[in-house]
Amino acid sequence: MQKLVVMYPPQPDMDAFKAYYVGTHIPLARKIPGLQALRYSFEVETLAGDARYACIFEAEFEDGAALGKGMGSPEGQAVAADVPNFAKNPPSLIHYRVDK
């Protein structure tokens, strides 16, 4: 499995961010070809109780090729192009293979 993680820092207007993210961005993300699962949370903390990020998104694909194909698709490109519409502070992205 290949996992994509998007980490959003706090935004100037978190209420507007959340509303757009849930109402517009997540429905776009659900259309990415090859996406096996997604999840997100606005309840982000460290074990010490603080947080550097305000929202975490996780997406799962069969493998790296499926991730690349999905994100390179028109649907994946639409998701990437949508980020500046709601994230004034840009996110950090990582992806990795999950070993079992």
Rosetta blueprint (number, residue, H / E / L):
1 M L
2 Q E
3 K E
4 L E
5 V E
6 V E
7 M E
8 Y E
9 P L
10 P L
11 Q L
12 P L
13 D L
14 M H
15 D H
16 A H
17 F H
18 K H
19 A H
20 Y H
21 Y H
22 V H
23 G H
24 T H
25 H H
26 I H
27 P H
28 L H
29 A H
30 R L
31 K L
32 I L
33 P L
34 G L
35 L L
36 Q L
37 A E
38 L E
39 R E
40 Y E
41 S E
42 F L
43 E L
44 V L
45 E L
46 T L
47 L L
48 A L
49 G L
50 D L
51 A L
52 R L
53 Y L
54 A L
55 C E
56 I E
57 F E
58 E E
59 A E
60 E E
61 F E
62 E L
63 D L
64 G H
65 A H
66 A H
67 L H
68 G H
69 K H
70 G H
71 M H
72 G H
73 S L
74 P H
75 E H
76 G H
77 Q H
78 A H
79 V H
80 A H
81 A H
82 D H
83 V H
84 P H
85 N H
86 F L
87 A L
88 K L
89 N L
90 P L
91 P L
92 S E
93 L E
94 I E
95 H E
96 Y E
97 R E
98 V L
99 D L
100 K L
